[in-house]
């Protein structure tokens, strides 16, 4: 009888709770896997641990103090769960960092926050809400960038240009001047140098209407330019 009571619903150690923990583990691992595949700072392990820990905290908050309840002792089961929201902020703050004028890691920090919310929902016995939010997360991180890129390319003509040119020939000013002479507005410039092949890799964000093909072709004709590629502008915070 004692063993039956120990794993019954009032103590929160029944099969229902194990299923809730497993559900939190699976869904938060899926969120983390998406971040892992994008090589972000917080990956599959971090999200799985955050979600599983949040679910456990929620279960402890619900069932961990039933043995002290009495007519004179009343507990608020939401108090411990409320601390998950504030506590997860420390992990998020460690993920976000600023490099020059760019803020990095915002999306990954938000994903950790979502994992905590999904785990908490599982621990609270709200699996349908947890499944919906997990599905919505993938819609946001996968679907929204495609939608935004299409809107930007149609409305603003944004482009991201990668140019490789020989180092030591003073080509940077000429390349940027040539871009602006064709009517494009340069919004961001970054360069990296390689000591192995004496090449400079130039990354340029620009805005302009029309086909970028002539721009790529004319840049390729500049002496010293080795390669030119163009694609849509990446997300500003690099997730």
Number of C-alpha atoms within 10 A of each C-alpha: 5 7 7 9 12 13 14 14 14 14 17 18 17 15 12 14 20 14 15 24 23 17 22 33 23 16 24 30 24 19 24 27 19 17 22 18 10 12 10 17 16 21 22 19 14 19 29 25 20 28 34 29 20 29 32 23 22 26 25 19 21 22 16 16 13 15 9 11 10 9 6 6 7 11 13 9 16 12 12 15 22 14 12 20 15 10 11 19 15 11 15 20 12 12 19 18 14 10 7 6 6 10 14 17 21 16 18 24 23 16 24 28 22 22 34 27 25 30 35 31 23 31 33 22 18 14 19 11 14 25 17 11 18 20 13 13 16 14 12 12 15 12 12 12 14 13 10 13 18 15 13 16 17 12 11 13 20 25 23 18 20 18 22 20 24 18 18 11 9 11 17 17 9 12 18 16 13 16 20 15 10 12 11 22 15 18 11 10 12 10 13 10 15 10 8 6 9 12 19 21 20 18 18 20 21 20 18 19 14 11 9 17 10 11 17 18 12 14 20 18 11 14 11 17 18 16 14 18 15 17 12 16 19 13 10 9 15 14 20
